[in-house]
Amino acid sequence: MQTIDLQGPQGNAYALLGIAKSLSKQLRFPMDKAEGIVVDMMQGSYNDLLTVFEHNFGEYVQLINKPGEEC
């Protein structure tokens, strides 16, 4: 399982969007599902983006140091 430190360089929204696109391709998600995930990630706040990311990729990626989480 891959771990992403949200306080590190991979933790910004643009990096997470790129990772989501890459994982969608690796996992062979249908194009419409992959595009839908990215659109959903961009709809709300950063915390919403994290929620969508974890819902779709939480089985493969662990996010650490989330906002409001004890380090």
PDB file of N, CA, C, O and CB in Angstrom:
ATOM      1  N   MET A   1       0.844  -1.184   0.000  1.00  0.00           N
ATOM      2  CA  MET A   1       0.000   0.000   0.000  1.00  0.00           C
ATOM      3  C   MET A   1       0.886   1.242   0.000  1.00  0.00           C
ATOM      4  O   MET A   1       1.827   1.353   0.785  1.00  0.00           O
ATOM      5  CB  MET A   1      -0.958   0.001   1.222  1.00  0.00           C
ATOM      6  N   GLN A   2       0.571   2.150  -0.875  1.00  0.00           N
ATOM      7  CA  GLN A   2       1.297   3.414  -0.967  1.00  0.00           C
ATOM      8  C   GLN A   2       0.813   4.351   0.136  1.00  0.00           C
ATOM      9  O   GLN A   2      -0.374   4.364   0.462  1.00  0.00           O
ATOM     10  CB  GLN A   2       1.109   4.067  -2.368  1.00  0.00           C
ATOM     11  N   THR A   3       1.721   5.133   0.711  1.00  0.00           N
ATOM     12  CA  THR A   3       1.374   6.123   1.723  1.00  0.00           C
ATOM     13  C   THR A   3       1.707   7.504   1.178  1.00  0.00           C
ATOM     14  O   THR A   3       2.778   7.717   0.611  1.00  0.00           O
ATOM     15  CB  THR A   3       2.126   5.853   3.064  1.00  0.00           C
ATOM     16  N   ILE A   4       0.776   8.442   1.356  1.00  0.00           N
ATOM     17  CA  ILE A   4       1.000   9.821   0.940  1.00  0.00           C
ATOM     18  C   ILE A   4       0.892  10.712   2.166  1.00  0.00           C
ATOM     19  O   ILE A   4      -0.134  10.737   2.847  1.00  0.00           O
ATOM     20  CB  ILE A   4      -0.015  10.257  -0.162  1.00  0.00           C
ATOM     21  N   ASP A   5       1.961  11.439   2.435  1.00  0.00           N
ATOM     22  CA  ASP A   5       1.976  12.416   3.526  1.00  0.00           C
ATOM     23  C   ASP A   5       1.374  13.706   2.983  1.00  0.00           C
ATOM     24  O   ASP A   5       1.950  14.344   2.102  1.00  0.00           O
ATOM     25  CB  ASP A   5       3.438  12.652   4.085  1.00  0.00           C
ATOM     26  N   LEU A   6       0.229  14.080   3.506  1.00  0.00           N
ATOM     27  CA  LEU A   6      -0.465  15.264   3.002  1.00  0.00           C
ATOM     28  C   LEU A   6       0.266  16.562   3.319  1.00  0.00           C
ATOM     29  O   LEU A   6      -0.056  17.607   2.754  1.00  0.00           O
ATOM     30  CB  LEU A   6      -1.855  15.321   3.574  1.00  0.00           C
ATOM     31  N   GLN A   7       1.242  16.508   4.211  1.00  0.00           N
ATOM     32  CA  GLN A   7       2.041  17.701   4.501  1.00  0.00           C
ATOM     33  C   GLN A   7       3.278  17.775   3.609  1.00  0.00           C
ATOM     34  O   GLN A   7       4.033  18.746   3.662  1.00  0.00           O
ATOM     35  CB  GLN A   7       2.458  17.715   5.975  1.00  0.00           C
ATOM     36  N   GLY A   8       3.480  16.752   2.796  1.00  0.00           N
ATOM     37  CA  GLY A   8       4.612  16.709   1.873  1.00  0.00           C
ATOM     38  C   GLY A   8       4.213  17.177   0.485  1.00  0.00           C
ATOM     39  O   GLY A   8       3.083  17.619   0.274  1.00  0.00           O
ATOM     40  N   PRO A   9       5.142  17.081  -0.464  1.00  0.00           N
ATOM     41  CA  PRO A   9       4.900  17.581  -1.814  1.00  0.00           C
ATOM     42  C   PRO A   9       3.778  16.855  -2.565  1.00  0.00           C
ATOM     43  O   PRO A   9       3.187  17.429  -3.480  1.00  0.00           O
ATOM     44  CB  PRO A   9       6.158  17.482  -2.604  1.00  0.00           C
ATOM     45  N   GLN A  10       3.481  15.629  -2.204  1.00  0.00           N
ATOM     46  CA  GLN A  10       2.396  14.902  -2.865  1.00  0.00           C
ATOM     47  C   GLN A  10       1.034  15.211  -2.258  1.00  0.00           C
ATOM     48  O   GLN A  10       0.011  14.720  -2.733  1.00  0.00           O
ATOM     49  CB  GLN A  10       2.654  13.414  -2.796  1.00  0.00           C
ATOM     50  N   GLY A  11       1.024  16.020  -1.215  1.00  0.00           N
ATOM     51  CA  GLY A  11      -0.219  16.284  -0.499  1.00  0.00           C
ATOM     52  C   GLY A  11      -1.030  17.452  -1.014  1.00  0.00           C
ATOM     53  O   GLY A  11      -2.133  17.692  -0.523  1.00  0.00           O
ATOM     54  N   ASN A  12      -0.514  18.194  -1.997  1.00  0.00           N
ATOM     55  CA  ASN A  12      -1.319  19.309  -2.498  1.00  0.00           C
ATOM     56  C   ASN A  12      -2.385  18.789  -3.463  1.00  0.00           C
ATOM     57  O   ASN A  12      -2.281  17.680  -3.987  1.00  0.00           O
ATOM     58  CB  ASN A  12      -0.421  20.365  -3.197  1.00  0.00           C
ATOM     59  N   ALA A  13      -3.396  19.600  -3.681  1.00  0.00           N
ATOM     60  CA  ALA A  13      -4.551  19.171  -4.479  1.00  0.00           C
ATOM     61  C   ALA A  13      -4.152  18.760  -5.892  1.00  0.00           C
ATOM     62  O   ALA A  13      -4.651  17.758  -6.405  1.00  0.00           O
ATOM     63  CB  ALA A  13      -5.584  20.286  -4.545  1.00  0.00           C
ATOM     64  N   TYR A  14      -3.271  19.511  -6.521  1.00  0.00           N
ATOM     65  CA  TYR A  14      -2.873  19.191  -7.901  1.00  0.00           C
ATOM     66  C   TYR A  14      -2.144  17.854  -7.980  1.00  0.00           C
ATOM     67  O   TYR A  14      -2.362  17.078  -8.910  1.00  0.00           O
ATOM     68  CB  TYR A  14      -1.982  20.301  -8.469  1.00  0.00           C
ATOM     69  N   ALA A  15      -1.282  17.586  -7.009  1.00  0.00           N
ATOM     70  CA  ALA A  15      -0.572  16.307  -6.988  1.00  0.00           C
ATOM     71  C   ALA A  15      -1.556  15.159  -6.780  1.00  0.00           C
ATOM     72  O   ALA A  15      -1.438  14.118  -7.427  1.00  0.00           O
ATOM     73  CB  ALA A  15       0.504  16.299  -5.880  1.00  0.00           C
ATOM     74  N   LEU A  16      -2.521  15.339  -5.887  1.00  0.00           N
ATOM     75  CA  LEU A  16      -3.500  14.285  -5.625  1.00  0.00           C
ATOM     76  C   LEU A  16      -4.384  14.030  -6.842  1.00  0.00           C
ATOM     77  O   LEU A  16      -4.760  12.889  -7.110  1.00  0.00           O
ATOM     78  CB  LEU A  16      -4.365  14.654  -4.421  1.00  0.00           C
ATOM     79  N   LEU A  17      -4.714  15.085  -7.575  1.00  0.00           N
ATOM     80  CA  LEU A  17      -5.481  14.910  -8.808  1.00  0.00           C
ATOM     81  C   LEU A  17      -4.674  14.093  -9.826  1.00  0.00           C
ATOM     82  O   LEU A  17      -5.218  13.218 -10.500  1.00  0.00           O
ATOM     83  CB  LEU A  17      -5.870  16.287  -9.407  1.00  0.00           C
ATOM     84  N   GLY A  18      -3.388  14.383  -9.929  1.00  0.00           N
ATOM     85  CA  GLY A  18      -2.520  13.628 -10.830  1.00  0.00           C
ATOM     86  C   GLY A  18      -2.399  12.175 -10.424  1.00  0.00           C
ATOM     87  O   GLY A  18      -2.405  11.279 -11.268  1.00  0.00           O
ATOM     88  N   ILE A  19      -2.290  11.948  -9.132  1.00  0.00           N
ATOM     89  CA  ILE A  19      -2.201  10.576  -8.618  1.00  0.00           C
ATOM     90  C   ILE A  19      -3.502   9.831  -8.901  1.00  0.00           C
ATOM     91  O   ILE A  19      -3.485   8.659  -9.277  1.00  0.00           O
ATOM     92  CB  ILE A  19      -1.897  10.573  -7.095  1.00  0.00           C
ATOM     93  N   ALA A  20      -4.622  10.514  -8.720  1.00  0.00           N
ATOM     94  CA  ALA A  20      -5.930   9.891  -8.997  1.00  0.00           C
ATOM     95  C   ALA A  20      -6.031   9.498 -10.467  1.00  0.00           C
ATOM     96  O   ALA A  20      -6.514   8.411 -10.784  1.00  0.00           O
ATOM     97  CB  ALA A  20      -7.087  10.854  -8.623  1.00  0.00           C
ATOM     98  N   LYS A  21      -5.586  10.363 -11.357  1.00  0.00           N
ATOM     99  CA  LYS A  21      -5.620  10.049 -12.789  1.00  0.00           C
ATOM    100  C   LYS A  21      -4.738   8.844 -13.096  1.00  0.00           C
ATOM    101  O   LYS A  21      -5.135   7.942 -13.834  1.00  0.00           O
ATOM    102  CB  LYS A  21      -5.167  11.265 -13.623  1.00  0.00           C
ATOM    103  N   SER A  22      -3.542   8.838 -12.525  1.00  0.00           N
ATOM    104  CA  SER A  22      -2.607   7.744 -12.750  1.00  0.00           C
ATOM    105  C   SER A  22      -3.146   6.422 -12.211  1.00  0.00           C
ATOM    106  O   SER A  22      -3.084   5.394 -12.886  1.00  0.00           O
ATOM    107  CB  SER A  22      -1.267   8.059 -12.105  1.00  0.00           C
ATOM    108  N   LEU A  23      -3.676   6.459 -10.991  1.00  0.00           N
ATOM    109  CA  LEU A  23      -4.225   5.232 -10.408  1.00  0.00           C
ATOM    110  C   LEU A  23      -5.427   4.729 -11.204  1.00  0.00           C
ATOM    111  O   LEU A  23      -5.588   3.523 -11.396  1.00  0.00           O
ATOM    112  CB  LEU A  23      -4.629   5.471  -8.948  1.00  0.00           C
ATOM    113  N   SER A  24      -6.258   5.642 -11.660  1.00  0.00           N
ATOM    114  CA  SER A  24      -7.416   5.246 -12.464  1.00  0.00           C
ATOM    115  C   SER A  24      -6.971   4.488 -13.709  1.00  0.00           C
ATOM    116  O   SER A  24      -7.584   3.497 -14.106  1.00  0.00           O
ATOM    117  CB  SER A  24      -8.247   6.479 -12.862  1.00  0.00           C
ATOM    118  N   LYS A  25      -5.898   4.973 -14.309  1.00  0.00           N
ATOM    119  CA  LYS A  25      -5.369   4.311 -15.507  1.00  0.00           C
ATOM    120  C   LYS A  25      -4.782   2.939 -15.143  1.00  0.00           C
ATOM    121  O   LYS A  25      -5.042   1.948 -15.826  1.00  0.00           O
ATOM    122  CB  LYS A  25      -4.287   5.198 -16.186  1.00  0.00           C
ATOM    123  N   GLN A  26      -3.986   2.887 -14.055  1.00  0.00           N
ATOM    124  CA  GLN A  26      -3.376   1.633 -13.632  1.00  0.00           C
ATOM    125  C   GLN A  26      -4.418   0.587 -13.255  1.00  0.00           C
ATOM    126  O   GLN A  26      -4.244  -0.605 -13.510  1.00  0.00           O
ATOM    127  CB  GLN A  26      -2.447   1.878 -12.462  1.00  0.00           C
ATOM    128  N   LEU A  27      -5.506   1.054 -12.643  1.00  0.00           N
ATOM    129  CA  LEU A  27      -6.562   0.142 -12.208  1.00  0.00           C
ATOM    130  C   LEU A  27      -7.573  -0.145 -13.316  1.00  0.00           C
ATOM    131  O   LEU A  27      -8.540  -0.882 -13.126  1.00  0.00           O
ATOM    132  CB  LEU A  27      -7.278   0.718 -11.001  1.00  0.00           C
ATOM    133  N   ARG A  28      -7.322   0.456 -14.476  1.00  0.00           N
ATOM    134  CA  ARG A  28      -8.162   0.251 -15.665  1.00  0.00           C
ATOM    135  C   ARG A  28      -9.621   0.611 -15.437  1.00  0.00           C
ATOM    136  O   ARG A  28     -10.535  -0.091 -15.871  1.00  0.00           O
ATOM    137  CB  ARG A  28      -8.073  -1.184 -16.114  1.00  0.00           C
ATOM    138  N   PHE A  29      -9.813   1.742 -14.733  1.00  0.00           N
ATOM    139  CA  PHE A  29     -11.171   2.250 -14.577  1.00  0.00           C
ATOM    140  C   PHE A  29     -11.668   2.702 -15.947  1.00  0.00           C
ATOM    141  O   PHE A  29     -10.881   3.194 -16.756  1.00  0.00           O
ATOM    142  CB  PHE A  29     -11.227   3.422 -13.537  1.00  0.00           C
ATOM    143  N   PRO A  30     -12.954   2.544 -16.215  1.00  0.00           N
ATOM    144  CA  PRO A  30     -13.497   3.100 -17.459  1.00  0.00           C
ATOM    145  C   PRO A  30     -13.268   4.619 -17.491  1.00  0.00           C
ATOM    146  O   PRO A  30     -13.256   5.270 -16.446  1.00  0.00           O
ATOM    147  CB  PRO A  30     -15.020   2.770 -17.593  1.00  0.00           C
ATOM    148  N   MET A  31     -13.087   5.170 -18.684  1.00  0.00           N
ATOM    149  CA  MET A  31     -12.769   6.580 -18.835  1.00  0.00           C
ATOM    150  C   MET A  31     -13.797   7.474 -18.148  1.00  0.00           C
ATOM    151  O   MET A  31     -13.422   8.457 -17.509  1.00  0.00           O
ATOM    152  CB  MET A  31     -12.675   6.934 -20.302  1.00  0.00           C
ATOM    153  N   ASP A  32     -15.081   7.156 -18.267  1.00  0.00           N
ATOM    154  CA  ASP A  32     -16.104   8.008 -17.661  1.00  0.00           C
ATOM    155  C   ASP A  32     -16.024   7.978 -16.135  1.00  0.00           C
ATOM    156  O   ASP A  32     -16.276   8.994 -15.488  1.00  0.00           O
ATOM    157  CB  ASP A  32     -17.498   7.569 -18.121  1.00  0.00           C
ATOM    158  N   LYS A  33     -15.677   6.829 -15.552  1.00  0.00           N
ATOM    159  CA  LYS A  33     -15.517   6.750 -14.098  1.00  0.00           C
ATOM    160  C   LYS A  33     -14.302   7.562 -13.658  1.00  0.00           C
ATOM    161  O   LYS A  33     -14.375   8.303 -12.678  1.00  0.00           O
ATOM    162  CB  LYS A  33     -15.376   5.278 -13.642  1.00  0.00           C
ATOM    163  N   ALA A  34     -13.200   7.429 -14.365  1.00  0.00           N
ATOM    164  CA  ALA A  34     -11.976   8.167 -14.017  1.00  0.00           C
ATOM    165  C   ALA A  34     -12.216   9.672 -14.092  1.00  0.00           C
ATOM    166  O   ALA A  34     -11.810  10.416 -13.200  1.00  0.00           O
ATOM    167  CB  ALA A  34     -10.813   7.767 -14.956  1.00  0.00           C
ATOM    168  N   GLU A  35     -12.874  10.113 -15.156  1.00  0.00           N
ATOM    169  CA  GLU A  35     -13.163  11.539 -15.304  1.00  0.00           C
ATOM    170  C   GLU A  35     -14.125  12.019 -14.221  1.00  0.00           C
ATOM    171  O   GLU A  35     -13.992  13.134 -13.716  1.00  0.00           O
ATOM    172  CB  GLU A  35     -13.747  11.825 -16.693  1.00  0.00           C
ATOM    173  N   GLY A  36     -15.095  11.176 -13.865  1.00  0.00           N
ATOM    174  CA  GLY A  36     -16.047  11.522 -12.817  1.00  0.00           C
ATOM    175  C   GLY A  36     -15.381  11.698 -11.469  1.00  0.00           C
ATOM    176  O   GLY A  36     -15.748  12.588 -10.702  1.00  0.00           O
ATOM    177  N   ILE A  37     -14.403  10.856 -11.177  1.00  0.00           N
ATOM    178  CA  ILE A  37     -13.668  10.963  -9.911  1.00  0.00           C
ATOM    179  C   ILE A  37     -12.948  12.306  -9.848  1.00  0.00           C
ATOM    180  O   ILE A  37     -13.014  13.003  -8.836  1.00  0.00           O
ATOM    181  CB  ILE A  37     -12.652   9.793  -9.758  1.00  0.00           C
ATOM    182  N   VAL A  38     -12.263  12.668 -10.927  1.00  0.00           N
ATOM    183  CA  VAL A  38     -11.519  13.932 -10.952  1.00  0.00           C
ATOM    184  C   VAL A  38     -12.478  15.112 -10.808  1.00  0.00           C
ATOM    185  O   VAL A  38     -12.196  16.051 -10.064  1.00  0.00           O
ATOM    186  CB  VAL A  38     -10.701  14.059 -12.262  1.00  0.00           C
ATOM    187  N   VAL A  39     -13.601  15.072 -11.510  1.00  0.00           N
ATOM    188  CA  VAL A  39     -14.591  16.153 -11.397  1.00  0.00           C
ATOM    189  C   VAL A  39     -15.101  16.250  -9.964  1.00  0.00           C
ATOM    190  O   VAL A  39     -15.199  17.346  -9.413  1.00  0.00           O
ATOM    191  CB  VAL A  39     -15.774  15.922 -12.373  1.00  0.00           C
ATOM    192  N   ASP A  40     -15.424  15.113  -9.360  1.00  0.00           N
ATOM    193  CA  ASP A  40     -15.896  15.113  -7.973  1.00  0.00           C
ATOM    194  C   ASP A  40     -14.839  15.666  -7.023  1.00  0.00           C
ATOM    195  O   ASP A  40     -15.169  16.383  -6.078  1.00  0.00           O
ATOM    196  CB  ASP A  40     -16.289  13.698  -7.547  1.00  0.00           C
ATOM    197  N   MET A  41     -13.577  15.339  -7.267  1.00  0.00           N
ATOM    198  CA  MET A  41     -12.500  15.837  -6.412  1.00  0.00           C
ATOM    199  C   MET A  41     -12.374  17.357  -6.492  1.00  0.00           C
ATOM    200  O   MET A  41     -11.982  18.001  -5.518  1.00  0.00           O
ATOM    201  CB  MET A  41     -11.175  15.186  -6.802  1.00  0.00           C
ATOM    202  N   MET A  42     -12.704  17.928  -7.642  1.00  0.00           N
ATOM    203  CA  MET A  42     -12.545  19.375  -7.828  1.00  0.00           C
ATOM    204  C   MET A  42     -13.787  20.172  -7.406  1.00  0.00           C
ATOM    205  O   MET A  42     -13.754  21.402  -7.432  1.00  0.00           O
ATOM    206  CB  MET A  42     -12.225  19.670  -9.282  1.00  0.00           C
ATOM    207  N   GLN A  43     -14.863  19.510  -7.024  1.00  0.00           N
ATOM    208  CA  GLN A  43     -16.120  20.178  -6.725  1.00  0.00           C
ATOM    209  C   GLN A  43     -16.105  21.003  -5.439  1.00  0.00           C
ATOM    210  O   GLN A  43     -16.684  22.089  -5.404  1.00  0.00           O
ATOM    211  CB  GLN A  43     -17.200  19.166  -6.640  1.00  0.00           C
ATOM    212  N   GLY A  44     -15.467  20.521  -4.404  1.00  0.00           N
ATOM    213  CA  GLY A  44     -15.602  21.159  -3.100  1.00  0.00           C
ATOM    214  C   GLY A  44     -14.275  21.620  -2.522  1.00  0.00           C
ATOM    215  O   GLY A  44     -13.371  22.054  -3.236  1.00  0.00           O
ATOM    216  N   SER A  45     -14.196  21.512  -1.223  1.00  0.00           N
ATOM    217  CA  SER A  45     -13.008  21.936  -0.480  1.00  0.00           C
ATOM    218  C   SER A  45     -11.901  20.874  -0.571  1.00  0.00           C
ATOM    219  O   SER A  45     -12.087  19.801  -1.144  1.00  0.00           O
ATOM    220  CB  SER A  45     -13.368  22.209   0.998  1.00  0.00           C
ATOM    221  N   TYR A  46     -10.766  21.208   0.005  1.00  0.00           N
ATOM    222  CA  TYR A  46      -9.652  20.256   0.064  1.00  0.00           C
ATOM    223  C   TYR A  46     -10.076  19.000   0.824  1.00  0.00           C
ATOM    224  O   TYR A  46      -9.730  17.888   0.427  1.00  0.00           O
ATOM    225  CB  TYR A  46      -8.411  20.903   0.739  1.00  0.00           C
ATOM    226  N   ASN A  47     -10.821  19.173   1.908  1.00  0.00           N
ATOM    227  CA  ASN A  47     -11.286  18.014   2.674  1.00  0.00           C
ATOM    228  C   ASN A  47     -12.234  17.156   1.849  1.00  0.00           C
ATOM    229  O   ASN A  47     -12.209  15.930   1.958  1.00  0.00           O
ATOM    230  CB  ASN A  47     -11.977  18.466   3.962  1.00  0.00           C
ATOM    231  N   ASP A  48     -13.069  17.782   1.028  1.00  0.00           N
ATOM    232  CA  ASP A  48     -13.943  17.026   0.125  1.00  0.00           C
ATOM    233  C   ASP A  48     -13.110  16.236  -0.880  1.00  0.00           C
ATOM    234  O   ASP A  48     -13.416  15.080  -1.176  1.00  0.00           O
ATOM    235  CB  ASP A  48     -14.916  17.974  -0.614  1.00  0.00           C
ATOM    236  N   LEU A  49     -12.067  16.856  -1.398  1.00  0.00           N
ATOM    237  CA  LEU A  49     -11.163  16.195  -2.331  1.00  0.00           C
ATOM    238  C   LEU A  49     -10.570  14.945  -1.676  1.00  0.00           C
ATOM    239  O   LEU A  49     -10.500  13.887  -2.300  1.00  0.00           O
ATOM    240  CB  LEU A  49     -10.039  17.163  -2.787  1.00  0.00           C
ATOM    241  N   LEU A  50     -10.148  15.072  -0.425  1.00  0.00           N
ATOM    242  CA  LEU A  50      -9.569  13.933   0.289  1.00  0.00           C
ATOM    243  C   LEU A  50     -10.592  12.823   0.484  1.00  0.00           C
ATOM    244  O   LEU A  50     -10.267  11.642   0.364  1.00  0.00           O
ATOM    245  CB  LEU A  50      -9.020  14.378   1.644  1.00  0.00           C
ATOM    246  N   THR A  51     -11.821  13.203   0.783  1.00  0.00           N
ATOM    247  CA  THR A  51     -12.882  12.215   0.987  1.00  0.00           C
ATOM    248  C   THR A  51     -13.136  11.421  -0.290  1.00  0.00           C
ATOM    249  O   THR A  51     -13.246  10.196  -0.246  1.00  0.00           O
ATOM    250  CB  THR A  51     -14.177  12.904   1.448  1.00  0.00           C
ATOM    251  N   VAL A  52     -13.228  12.108  -1.424  1.00  0.00           N
ATOM    252  CA  VAL A  52     -13.454  11.436  -2.702  1.00  0.00           C
ATOM    253  C   VAL A  52     -12.258  10.540  -3.035  1.00  0.00           C
ATOM    254  O   VAL A  52     -12.431   9.408  -3.487  1.00  0.00           O
ATOM    255  CB  VAL A  52     -13.693  12.473  -3.835  1.00  0.00           C
ATOM    256  N   PHE A  53     -11.051  11.050  -2.812  1.00  0.00           N
ATOM    257  CA  PHE A  53      -9.843  10.273  -3.087  1.00  0.00           C
ATOM    258  C   PHE A  53      -9.848   8.987  -2.265  1.00  0.00           C
ATOM    259  O   PHE A  53      -9.630   7.900  -2.801  1.00  0.00           O
ATOM    260  CB  PHE A  53      -8.576  11.105  -2.780  1.00  0.00           C
ATOM    261  N   GLU A  54     -10.098   9.114  -0.966  1.00  0.00           N
ATOM    262  CA  GLU A  54     -10.084   7.933  -0.098  1.00  0.00           C
ATOM    263  C   GLU A  54     -11.199   6.957  -0.457  1.00  0.00           C
ATOM    264  O   GLU A  54     -11.001   5.744  -0.394  1.00  0.00           O
ATOM    265  CB  GLU A  54     -10.214   8.351   1.364  1.00  0.00           C
ATOM    266  N   HIS A  55     -12.353   7.464  -0.826  1.00  0.00           N
ATOM    267  CA  HIS A  55     -13.467   6.592  -1.204  1.00  0.00           C
ATOM    268  C   HIS A  55     -13.091   5.721  -2.407  1.00  0.00           C
ATOM    269  O   HIS A  55     -13.453   4.546  -2.469  1.00  0.00           O
ATOM    270  CB  HIS A  55     -14.723   7.432  -1.525  1.00  0.00           C
ATOM    271  N   ASN A  56     -12.373   6.302  -3.349  1.00  0.00           N
ATOM    272  CA  ASN A  56     -12.046   5.593  -4.584  1.00  0.00           C
ATOM    273  C   ASN A  56     -10.720   4.838  -4.549  1.00  0.00           C
ATOM    274  O   ASN A  56     -10.554   3.838  -5.247  1.00  0.00           O
ATOM    275  CB  ASN A  56     -12.020   6.561  -5.710  1.00  0.00           C
ATOM    276  N   PHE A  57      -9.774   5.316  -3.736  1.00  0.00           N
ATOM    277  CA  PHE A  57      -8.435   4.717  -3.761  1.00  0.00           C
ATOM    278  C   PHE A  57      -7.922   4.305  -2.383  1.00  0.00           C
ATOM    279  O   PHE A  57      -6.760   3.922  -2.246  1.00  0.00           O
ATOM    280  CB  PHE A  57      -7.466   5.682  -4.378  1.00  0.00           C
ATOM    281  N   GLY A  58      -8.767   4.380  -1.373  1.00  0.00           N
ATOM    282  CA  GLY A  58      -8.351   4.062  -0.003  1.00  0.00           C
ATOM    283  C   GLY A  58      -7.854   2.638   0.181  1.00  0.00           C
ATOM    284  O   GLY A  58      -7.115   2.347   1.121  1.00  0.00           O
ATOM    285  N   GLU A  59      -8.256   1.766  -0.708  1.00  0.00           N
ATOM    286  CA  GLU A  59      -7.808   0.379  -0.665  1.00  0.00           C
ATOM    287  C   GLU A  59      -6.343   0.257  -1.097  1.00  0.00           C
ATOM    288  O   GLU A  59      -5.668  -0.719  -0.770  1.00  0.00           O
ATOM    289  CB  GLU A  59      -8.697  -0.494  -1.558  1.00  0.00           C
ATOM    290  N   TYR A  60      -5.866   1.260  -1.833  1.00  0.00           N
ATOM    291  CA  TYR A  60      -4.528   1.217  -2.428  1.00  0.00           C
ATOM    292  C   TYR A  60      -3.571   2.262  -1.861  1.00  0.00           C
ATOM    293  O   TYR A  60      -2.353   2.104  -1.930  1.00  0.00           O
ATOM    294  CB  TYR A  60      -4.633   1.401  -3.913  1.00  0.00           C
ATOM    295  N   VAL A  61      -4.138   3.336  -1.298  1.00  0.00           N
ATOM    296  CA  VAL A  61      -3.322   4.466  -0.830  1.00  0.00           C
ATOM    297  C   VAL A  61      -3.787   4.885   0.555  1.00  0.00           C
ATOM    298  O   VAL A  61      -4.984   5.022   0.808  1.00  0.00           O
ATOM    299  CB  VAL A  61      -3.405   5.665  -1.818  1.00  0.00           C
ATOM    300  N   GLN A  62      -2.827   5.088   1.448  1.00  0.00           N
ATOM    301  CA  GLN A  62      -3.129   5.592   2.785  1.00  0.00           C
ATOM    302  C   GLN A  62      -2.698   7.054   2.852  1.00  0.00           C
ATOM    303  O   GLN A  62      -1.549   7.381   2.556  1.00  0.00           O
ATOM    304  CB  GLN A  62      -2.415   4.742   3.891  1.00  0.00           C
ATOM    305  N   LEU A  63      -3.614   7.925   3.238  1.00  0.00           N
ATOM    306  CA  LEU A  63      -3.300   9.337   3.419  1.00  0.00           C
ATOM    307  C   LEU A  63      -2.990   9.579   4.889  1.00  0.00           C
ATOM    308  O   LEU A  63      -3.772   9.208   5.765  1.00  0.00           O
ATOM    309  CB  LEU A  63      -4.472  10.245   2.936  1.00  0.00           C
ATOM    310  N   ILE A  64      -1.842  10.207   5.157  1.00  0.00           N
ATOM    311  CA  ILE A  64      -1.471  10.503   6.540  1.00  0.00           C
ATOM    312  C   ILE A  64      -1.321  12.005   6.706  1.00  0.00           C
ATOM    313  O   ILE A  64      -1.173  12.744   5.733  1.00  0.00           O
ATOM    314  CB  ILE A  64      -0.161   9.774   6.936  1.00  0.00           C
ATOM    315  N   ASN A  65      -1.361  12.446   7.970  1.00  0.00           N
ATOM    316  CA  ASN A  65      -1.250  13.865   8.334  1.00  0.00           C
ATOM    317  C   ASN A  65      -2.347  14.706   7.700  1.00  0.00           C
ATOM    318  O   ASN A  65      -2.088  15.754   7.108  1.00  0.00           O
ATOM    319  CB  ASN A  65       0.110  14.408   7.922  1.00  0.00           C
ATOM    320  N   LYS A  66      -3.592  14.220   7.838  1.00  0.00           N
ATOM    321  CA  LYS A  66      -4.736  14.956   7.324  1.00  0.00           C
ATOM    322  C   LYS A  66      -4.946  16.213   8.155  1.00  0.00           C
ATOM    323  O   LYS A  66      -4.568  16.256   9.326  1.00  0.00           O
ATOM    324  CB  LYS A  66      -6.005  14.077   7.330  1.00  0.00           C
ATOM    325  N   PRO A  67      -5.550  17.241   7.553  1.00  0.00           N
ATOM    326  CA  PRO A  67      -5.846  18.461   8.315  1.00  0.00           C
ATOM    327  C   PRO A  67      -6.689  18.133   9.551  1.00  0.00           C
ATOM    328  O   PRO A  67      -7.685  17.415   9.469  1.00  0.00           O
ATOM    329  CB  PRO A  67      -6.582  19.492   7.424  1.00  0.00           C
ATOM    330  N   GLY A  68      -6.273  18.667  10.679  1.00  0.00           N
ATOM    331  CA  GLY A  68      -6.985  18.438  11.932  1.00  0.00           C
ATOM    332  C   GLY A  68      -6.643  17.136  12.618  1.00  0.00           C
ATOM    333  O   GLY A  68      -7.173  16.847  13.690  1.00  0.00           O
ATOM    334  N   GLU A  69      -5.772  16.348  12.026  1.00  0.00           N
ATOM    335  CA  GLU A  69      -5.368  15.064  12.580  1.00  0.00           C
ATOM    336  C   GLU A  69      -4.084  15.252  13.380  1.00  0.00           C
ATOM    337  O   GLU A  69      -3.177  15.969  12.957  1.00  0.00           O
ATOM    338  CB  GLU A  69      -5.174  14.007  11.458  1.00  0.00           C
ATOM    339  N   GLU A  70      -4.018  14.604  14.534  1.00  0.00           N
ATOM    340  CA  GLU A  70      -2.796  14.657  15.337  1.00  0.00           C
ATOM    341  C   GLU A  70      -1.650  14.004  14.579  1.00  0.00           C
ATOM    342  O   GLU A  70      -1.826  12.943  13.980  1.00  0.00           O
ATOM    343  CB  GLU A  70      -3.004  13.965  16.704  1.00  0.00           C
ATOM    344  N   CYS A  71      -0.486  14.624  14.602  1.00  0.00           N
ATOM    345  CA  CYS A  71       0.689  14.045  13.919  1.00  0.00           C
ATOM    346  C   CYS A  71       1.337  12.971  14.738  1.00  0.00           C
ATOM    347  O   CYS A  71       2.332  12.385  14.311  1.00  0.00           O
ATOM    348  CB  CYS A  71       1.710  15.115  13.605  1.00  0.00           C
TER     349      CYS A  71
END
